[in-house]
């Protein structure tokens, strides 16, 4: 038996495919597939949390990031604060790891110096 159905699909505004459409611009509602975003860098995802990401993240295409509207500026300013805090956390963790490694190396040196096993 054959049946005719109408189906509405979202297609990538860059290449026209209807597969793996993971990115939709929060500024202009253009949709982009995974491949176009990865290879052509069609936009940028801004994560909503300092320690997590997910359903609160926003995505803006490069056109909207280039020609900022007032609404987009306010949204990006809020997400920039989160981005700065994410980077700060990474830097502090990196410095902490370096201090840990230095302390462990010092202990190892002392153990070797006094021949403690």
N, C-alpha and C positions, 0 to 999 in steps of 0.2 A: 504494500500500500504506500502511496506517496501522499505527502501532505505539504502544502505550501504555508510557510510561516514568515512573518515579518520579524526581523531581529534588529534591535538598535545596538550598535557597538561604538565604543570610543576608539578613535584612531589617532595615531601619533601625528601631530601637526608638522613634524619635521620630515618623516619618511613615508607616512601613510599606513603603516602596519597597524593591525588591531591586536597584536600580541604583546604581552608584558608591558602594559601601560601603567607604570608605577608612579609617574610624576605628573601632577597637575598644578599649574602656576596659580598661586593664590592672588596674583594681581590681575591677570588677563584671562584666566581659565583655559589657556592652551594646555594640551596634553602631550606628554613626551614618553616614548618607550625607554626601556632600560638601556638598550643598545645605543640609541642616540644620545642619551644623557652621559653614558660612559665614554663614547668615542668622540662626540662633538661638543661635549660640555655645554649642554643646552641650558643649564641653570644650576642652582645651588640649594641644598637643603639646609635649613637652620634648625638645630635641635632645641627642644623646649626645656630640657633639664640639664643641670650641671653634671649629674651622675648617670643620666639615662636619656633615652630617646624613644620615639614611638609615635603614638597617635596625636600628640600635641605639636609635632614638628610642622614646619611650613616650608614650602618650596616656591622659589621665584625663578622665572626664566631670565636669561641674560638681558633681554629687551627691557623687562620691568626693573631689573637692577641698574640698568644704564639710565633709564628715564624715570627717576623716582617720583611717584605721586605722593601727596601728603600722607595718605593712609599707609602706603608702603614704608615711608620714612619712619613713621611711628612704630610700626611693627618691627622693622629691622633694628631700630634703636633698642627695643626691649630684648630682642634676641641677641644683639651684640653684647649686651651685658652678660648674658649667659655664656656666650662664647669666650669672653675675656676670663670669666671665672673658671670655665673648663680648662683653658690654657694655663691659668695660674695653678690649678690643682695638679696638672700634669708636670709643670715645672717644679713645684714643691715636692711632688712624689719622686721625681728624678733626683733632686738634690738629697732627699732623704735616703734613697737607695744608694747613692754615692757615699754618704756618711756611714751607712750600714756596712758597705763593702770595706771602707777604710778601717772601721772598727774591727771587723772580722780579720782583716789582714794584719792589724796590729796584734791581735790575740795570737794569731798563727806565728808571727815573728817572735813573740815572747815565749811561746811554747817551744819553738825550735831553739831559741837562745839558751833556755834552761833545760833542754832535752826532756821535756815532759811529753808523754804520749797519751 
